[in-house]
Amino acid sequence: MLISFSGAQSTGKTTLLNHLKKVNHHIDFVPEVTRLIKRLYSLPINEGGTNVTQLMIMSEHLRNAYMYSDESNAILDRCALDGLVYTIWLLNQGKVQKSVLEAAFTIYHEIINRYDIIFYTSPDDVDLVDDGERSIDSKFRNDIIKIFNTFLPCLSNIIVLSGSVEQRLETIKKEVESRNFASIII
């Protein structure tokens, strides 16, 4: 089982993951790769992303998709969809080269179906909150949301989470039960 959370910054992913971590000690929880890349390599993220940043992020998504599949259960904080969406935004701003977007698309297409479920956290019910690392630029966030919205109808493994934390957790519970992923406790 390989599950990922996906969505723009400040849409409730970490809140849901923290809840799931408290009750699922037998599942690998993989932290967000963007912040990992920032910490490990001191690379700029968010609006400051570069060719190297995006290539590192996408390669980490590729690694996670193969490391946590087949014989293990893992829940990821973000996936290749996120890396692709942010790469598209950066290309539109002239901050990455077209070849980087092409590489991101290649990785995305190679692994998008390895995710059993991608839970997309809707931004509709969540305020933009500063956590010291995420961008709090509302225009940037809205641009990212628009790009995500172009992909959502195309993905068969995506489930949109909306409403309160409790409502989102209930949707997660129903989805994992309907797919016989009984090892996840909500």
Rosetta silent file (secondary structure, phi, psi, omega in degrees, C-alpha in Angstrom):
SEQUENCE: MLISFSGAQSTGKTTLLNHLKKVNHHIDFVPEVTRLIKRLYSLPINEGGTNVTQLMIMSEHLRNAYMYSDESNAILDRCALDGLVYTIWLLNQGKVQKSVLEAAFTIYHEIINRYDIIFYTSPDDVDLVDDGERSIDSKFRNDIIKIFNTFLPCLSNIIVLSGSVEQRLETIKKEVESRNFASIII
SCORE:     score description
SCORE:     0.000 S_00000001
   1 L     0.000  128.316  176.285    0.000    0.000    0.000 S_00000001
   2 E  -131.432  114.153 -178.078    1.339    3.403   -0.987 S_00000001
   3 E  -119.784  142.963  176.763   -0.737    6.431   -0.054 S_00000001
   4 E  -132.650  151.568  168.259    0.156   10.065   -0.508 S_00000001
   5 E  -101.270  148.662 -175.037   -1.242   13.389    0.528 S_00000001
   6 E  -148.979  153.084  176.475   -1.106   16.144   -2.045 S_00000001
   7 L   147.534  170.961  179.210   -2.117   19.770   -2.371 S_00000001
   8 L   -65.174  168.046  178.563   -1.066   23.375   -2.128 S_00000001
   9 L   -63.207  145.548  175.981    0.657   24.741    0.941 S_00000001
  10 L    60.335   51.675  176.497   -1.459   25.199    4.058 S_00000001
  11 L  -122.317   10.399  173.445   -4.331   22.905    3.094 S_00000001
  12 L   100.736    6.604 -178.593   -4.277   20.568    6.089 S_00000001
  13 H   -60.721  -49.985 -176.622   -1.921   17.782    4.989 S_00000001
  14 H   -63.883  -38.883  177.931    0.297   17.935    8.071 S_00000001
  15 H   -58.748  -47.145 -179.997   -2.680   18.038   10.440 S_00000001
  16 H   -66.762  -43.650  179.466   -4.082   14.838    8.931 S_00000001
  17 H   -61.794  -42.290  179.270   -0.693   13.140    8.816 S_00000001
  18 H   -61.277  -39.519  176.950    0.005   13.968   12.448 S_00000001
  19 H   -63.578  -47.493 -178.429   -3.303   12.388   13.458 S_00000001
  20 H   -63.524  -37.259  178.941   -2.609    9.259   11.422 S_00000001
  21 H   -61.453  -37.094 -177.511    0.938    8.968   12.834 S_00000001
  22 H   -61.975  -29.901 -173.198   -0.400    8.915   16.392 S_00000001
  23 H  -116.113    1.747 -177.620   -2.419    5.761   15.780 S_00000001
  24 L  -127.779   69.662 -176.156   -0.488    3.942   13.030 S_00000001
  25 L   -73.361  -13.393 -177.224    2.892    3.019   14.454 S_00000001
  26 L   -93.190    3.120 -178.191    3.218    0.065   12.054 S_00000001
  27 L  -114.910  140.472  175.375    3.195    2.213    8.900 S_00000001
  28 E   -76.172  127.247  174.004    6.119    4.183    7.466 S_00000001
  29 E  -108.163  121.811 -174.856    5.374    7.900    7.313 S_00000001
  30 E  -104.135  119.750 -177.027    7.597    9.695    4.834 S_00000001
  31 L   -66.960  163.798 -178.994    8.085   13.422    5.467 S_00000001
  32 L   -58.286  127.965 -176.215    7.641   16.043    2.787 S_00000001
  33 H   -70.798  -29.570 -178.898   10.517   15.879    0.344 S_00000001
  34 H   -60.719  -47.439  179.765   10.569   19.620   -0.373 S_00000001
  35 H   -69.083  -32.279  175.997   11.507   20.492    3.184 S_00000001
  36 H   -62.863  -46.296  179.012   13.956   17.586    3.248 S_00000001
  37 H   -61.436  -40.465  178.000   15.718   18.940    0.159 S_00000001
  38 H   -61.840  -46.526 -177.827   15.851   22.385    1.748 S_00000001
  39 H   -68.161  -46.224 -174.583   17.377   20.996    4.961 S_00000001
  40 H   -70.903  -37.377 -170.856   19.833   18.570    3.375 S_00000001
  41 H  -120.539    3.465 -179.034   21.122   20.756    0.571 S_00000001
  42 L    53.320   39.130  178.479   20.195   24.317    1.587 S_00000001
  43 L   -91.392  147.374  177.525   18.304   24.735   -1.672 S_00000001
  44 L   -71.463  145.522  178.768   15.608   27.381   -2.080 S_00000001
  45 L  -125.403 -173.449 -178.829   12.007   26.134   -2.204 S_00000001
  46 H    56.811 -132.527 -177.493    8.560   27.586   -2.912 S_00000001
  47 H   -64.945  -17.367 -177.940    8.773   30.629   -5.202 S_00000001
  48 H   -91.983    3.489 -177.591   12.567   30.445   -5.035 S_00000001
  49 L   -54.774  149.763 -177.980   12.837   26.955   -6.506 S_00000001
  50 L  -126.175  178.164  174.721   15.527   26.353   -9.116 S_00000001
  51 H   -53.743  -49.190 -177.480   16.408   23.740  -11.722 S_00000001
  52 H   -64.543  -43.486  178.694   18.441   21.859   -9.127 S_00000001
  53 H   -54.587  -51.750 -174.653   15.709   22.137   -6.468 S_00000001
  54 H   -69.143  -36.343  176.774   13.054   20.657   -8.742 S_00000001
  55 H   -65.428  -40.499  177.637   15.301   17.903  -10.083 S_00000001
  56 H   -64.990  -43.289  179.644   16.219   16.891   -6.525 S_00000001
  57 H   -61.965  -47.505 -178.110   12.560   16.948   -5.446 S_00000001
  58 H   -66.478  -36.775  178.421   11.419   14.833   -8.386 S_00000001
  59 H   -66.664  -33.804  176.864   14.254   12.342   -7.899 S_00000001
  60 H   -68.369  -38.165  175.194   13.227   11.986   -4.243 S_00000001
  61 H   -63.221  -40.657  177.950    9.619   11.306   -5.315 S_00000001
  62 H   -61.970  -46.010  178.500   10.931    8.658   -7.708 S_00000001
  63 H   -59.549  -47.250 -179.431   12.989    7.075   -4.930 S_00000001
  64 H   -61.575  -39.510 -177.723   10.011    7.050   -2.542 S_00000001
  65 H   -63.821  -29.704  179.159    7.700    5.467   -5.117 S_00000001
  66 H   -94.808  -31.322  179.599   10.046    2.519   -5.473 S_00000001
  67 H   -69.572  -41.731 -175.357   11.317    2.293   -1.926 S_00000001
  68 L  -109.718   72.171  174.344    7.828    2.215   -0.390 S_00000001
  69 L  -155.272  172.727  177.565    5.805   -0.107   -2.549 S_00000001
  70 L    63.622  -68.345 -171.928    4.979   -3.764   -3.056 S_00000001
  71 L  -108.832    2.073  179.980    6.139   -5.115    0.304 S_00000001
  72 L  -131.285  163.198  175.728    5.710   -2.178    2.670 S_00000001
  73 L  -110.991  128.337 -178.520    2.972    0.180    3.764 S_00000001
  74 E  -145.394  148.872  173.413    3.751    3.869    3.596 S_00000001
  75 E  -122.322  123.053 -176.034    2.005    7.209    3.729 S_00000001
  76 E  -101.294  142.639  171.150    3.791   10.049    1.985 S_00000001
  77 E   -94.302   89.438 -178.257    3.548   13.756    2.650 S_00000001
  78 L    94.144  158.739 -178.157    3.368   14.804   -1.013 S_00000001
  79 L  -146.020 -170.284 -177.636    4.059   12.914   -4.222 S_00000001
  80 H   -60.397  -29.160  176.714    5.183   13.375   -7.827 S_00000001
  81 H   -58.641  -44.883  179.962    1.994   15.321   -8.588 S_00000001
  82 H   -61.675  -47.426 -179.756    3.118   18.040   -6.170 S_00000001
  83 H   -58.543  -41.149  179.107    6.602   18.186   -7.659 S_00000001
  84 H   -66.091  -45.912 -178.939    5.161   18.503  -11.145 S_00000001
  85 H   -58.310  -47.688 -179.063    2.655   21.210  -10.190 S_00000001
  86 H   -68.092  -32.238  176.732    5.318   23.375   -8.543 S_00000001
  87 H   -66.414  -40.641  176.600    7.692   22.790  -11.482 S_00000001
  88 H   -59.378  -45.993  179.955    4.999   24.015  -13.886 S_00000001
  89 H   -60.353  -45.227 -178.711    4.546   27.164  -11.788 S_00000001
  90 H   -64.201  -37.819  175.795    8.299   27.764  -11.705 S_00000001
  91 H   -63.245  -44.173  179.432    8.554   27.308  -15.488 S_00000001
  92 H   -60.376  -25.362  178.870    5.714   29.803  -15.982 S_00000001
  93 L   -92.307   -0.866 -178.429    7.735   32.300  -13.911 S_00000001
  94 L    75.089   23.640 -175.882   10.905   31.672  -15.917 S_00000001
  95 L   -99.209  -14.988  173.150   12.666   30.141  -12.909 S_00000001
  96 L  -133.024  159.638 -179.697   13.316   26.667  -14.324 S_00000001
  97 L   -83.701  157.657  178.720   14.161   25.422  -17.787 S_00000001
  98 H   -58.953  -34.757  179.774   11.797   23.518  -20.044 S_00000001
  99 H   -62.786  -30.949  177.076   14.087   20.475  -19.800 S_00000001
 100 H   -69.515  -42.047  175.741   13.418   20.367  -16.043 S_00000001
 101 H   -62.716  -41.368  178.096    9.674   20.330  -16.672 S_00000001
 102 H   -61.002  -41.309  177.220   10.166   17.553  -19.226 S_00000001
 103 H   -64.591  -41.840  178.868   12.111   15.535  -16.641 S_00000001
 104 H   -62.093  -42.628  177.590    9.390   16.188  -14.042 S_00000001
 105 H   -63.368  -39.929  179.338    6.718   14.980  -16.491 S_00000001
 106 H   -60.983  -48.939  179.524    8.744   11.855  -17.257 S_00000001
 107 H   -62.719  -45.672  178.385    9.044   10.968  -13.570 S_00000001
 108 H   -53.703  -51.322 -177.774    5.385   11.821  -12.950 S_00000001
 109 H   -65.599  -32.294  179.418    4.219    9.530  -15.769 S_00000001
 110 H   -68.714  -33.321 -170.339    6.519    6.715  -14.622 S_00000001
 111 H  -120.304   -7.018 -173.414    5.235    6.623  -11.051 S_00000001
 112 H   -57.993  -32.627 -179.141    1.798    8.258  -10.753 S_00000001
 113 H   -85.756   -0.912  174.803    0.049    4.886  -10.898 S_00000001
 114 H   -77.345  -21.426  178.193    2.255    3.397   -8.182 S_00000001
 115 L   -78.946  123.294  178.387    0.284    5.416   -5.620 S_00000001
 116 L   -68.368  -43.181  177.019   -2.725    3.417   -4.475 S_00000001
 117 E  -140.535  137.893  169.326   -4.469    6.567   -3.242 S_00000001
 118 E  -116.499  114.760  176.879   -3.584   10.235   -3.485 S_00000001
 119 E   -90.661  111.262  177.581   -5.551   12.290   -0.978 S_00000001
 120 E   -90.112  121.535 -179.107   -5.810   15.834   -2.314 S_00000001
 121 E   -88.259  112.459 -179.217   -6.475   18.290    0.511 S_00000001
 122 L   -63.303  137.622  178.328   -8.923   20.916   -0.678 S_00000001
 123 L   -81.376   -7.643 -170.843   -7.891   24.491    0.138 S_00000001
 124 L   -60.979  -31.480 -174.049  -11.510   25.640    0.477 S_00000001
 125 L  -109.203   12.190 -172.837  -11.808   25.104    4.224 S_00000001
 126 L  -129.251  129.352  177.677   -8.253   25.964    5.317 S_00000001
 127 L   -79.781  152.457  175.281   -6.661   29.354    5.909 S_00000001
 128 L   -75.500  116.771 -175.140   -3.143   30.181    4.765 S_00000001
 129 L  -123.954  137.000  179.216   -1.005   30.003    7.915 S_00000001
 130 L   -78.726  124.414  175.829    2.678   30.804    8.322 S_00000001
 131 L  -114.766    9.251  178.962    4.717   27.907    9.701 S_00000001
 132 L    92.715  -16.421  179.722    8.105   29.483    9.074 S_00000001
 133 L  -122.596  -39.041 -176.890    8.864   27.462    5.926 S_00000001
 134 L   -75.291  155.765  175.376    5.857   27.557    3.621 S_00000001
 135 L   -72.893  139.904  175.841    5.099   30.514    1.433 S_00000001
 136 L  -110.836   17.848  176.948    2.321   32.751    2.717 S_00000001
 137 L   -78.356  112.688 -175.096    1.897   34.547   -0.590 S_00000001
 138 H   -67.017  -32.327  177.497   -1.795   34.087   -1.414 S_00000001
 139 H   -65.369  -44.768  176.884   -1.288   34.704   -5.157 S_00000001
 140 H   -57.446  -48.723  179.890    1.359   31.952   -5.271 S_00000001
 141 H   -59.668  -45.514 -179.500   -0.980   29.594   -3.397 S_00000001
 142 H   -64.423  -38.149  176.072   -3.909   30.398   -5.694 S_00000001
 143 H   -62.160  -43.162  179.607   -1.743   29.843   -8.779 S_00000001
 144 H   -63.204  -43.420  178.720   -0.667   26.456   -7.400 S_00000001
 145 H   -59.619  -42.772  178.895   -4.284   25.508   -6.669 S_00000001
 146 H   -60.517  -40.504  179.079   -5.274   26.347  -10.260 S_00000001
 147 H   -67.312  -44.942  175.998   -2.555   24.074  -11.601 S_00000001
 148 H   -54.658  -43.672 -176.326   -3.607   21.246   -9.268 S_00000001
 149 H   -62.057  -23.566  176.769   -7.193   21.684  -10.467 S_00000001
 150 H   -74.154  -24.741 -178.539   -6.117   20.957  -14.058 S_00000001
 151 H   -90.799  -29.694 -172.091   -4.798   17.528  -12.998 S_00000001
 152 H   -53.365  -45.395 -178.200   -7.529   16.381  -10.599 S_00000001
 153 H   -67.783  -15.663 -174.958  -10.062   15.249  -13.236 S_00000001
 154 H   -90.399   -9.147 -172.359   -7.370   13.196  -15.013 S_00000001
 155 L  -107.386  125.685 -179.809   -6.364   10.979  -12.087 S_00000001
 156 L   -82.646  -17.898 -176.767   -8.260    7.836  -11.166 S_00000001
 157 L  -100.991   16.270 -178.003   -6.402    7.358   -7.875 S_00000001
 158 E  -101.872  137.188  176.265   -7.156   10.803   -6.412 S_00000001
 159 E  -125.738  124.967 -179.611   -9.623   11.435   -3.602 S_00000001
 160 E   -85.295  128.653  176.592  -10.477   15.010   -2.663 S_00000001
 161 E  -104.065  127.830  177.606  -10.637   15.721    1.075 S_00000001
 162 L  -142.758  171.040 -179.596  -12.758   18.649    2.198 S_00000001
 163 L    90.436 -161.475 -179.350  -14.596   19.874    5.257 S_00000001
 164 L   -70.205  170.179  176.019  -13.424   19.737    8.855 S_00000001
 165 H   -56.975  -43.681 -179.642  -10.526   17.590   10.045 S_00000001
 166 H   -62.806  -41.281  178.766  -13.052   15.045   11.299 S_00000001
 167 H   -65.771  -39.315  178.494  -14.858   14.977    7.942 S_00000001
 168 H   -65.817  -42.844  178.212  -11.568   14.530    6.119 S_00000001
 169 H   -63.310  -36.968  177.713  -10.548   11.685    8.439 S_00000001
 170 H   -64.768  -40.472  176.950  -13.916   10.022    7.856 S_00000001
 171 H   -63.184  -43.337  177.496  -13.377   10.207    4.076 S_00000001
 172 H   -58.767  -47.344 -178.929   -9.917    8.678    4.518 S_00000001
 173 H   -57.641  -48.158 -179.407  -11.397    5.889    6.640 S_00000001
 174 H   -61.078  -42.123 -178.404  -14.074    5.076    4.059 S_00000001
 175 H   -67.147  -45.846 -178.289  -11.552    5.033    1.225 S_00000001
 176 H   -68.061  -35.377  176.894   -8.991    2.811    2.918 S_00000001
 177 H   -67.855  -40.065 -178.863  -11.721    0.408    4.066 S_00000001
 178 H   -66.779  -20.891  179.234  -13.266    0.255    0.585 S_00000001
 179 L  -104.346   10.956  177.811   -9.863   -0.758   -0.806 S_00000001
 180 L    61.650   33.984  173.170   -9.226   -3.293    1.955 S_00000001
 181 L   -94.585   59.991 -173.055   -6.323   -1.372    3.471 S_00000001
 182 L   -65.441  -12.190 -177.974   -7.491   -2.459    6.899 S_00000001
 183 L   -73.604  -11.885  178.257   -4.030   -1.942    8.389 S_00000001
 184 L   -89.178  128.630  178.607   -4.655    1.822    8.591 S_00000001
 185 L  -105.323  129.758  179.779   -6.290    2.963   11.804 S_00000001
 186 L  -107.051    0.000    0.000   -8.218    6.224   11.746 S_00000001
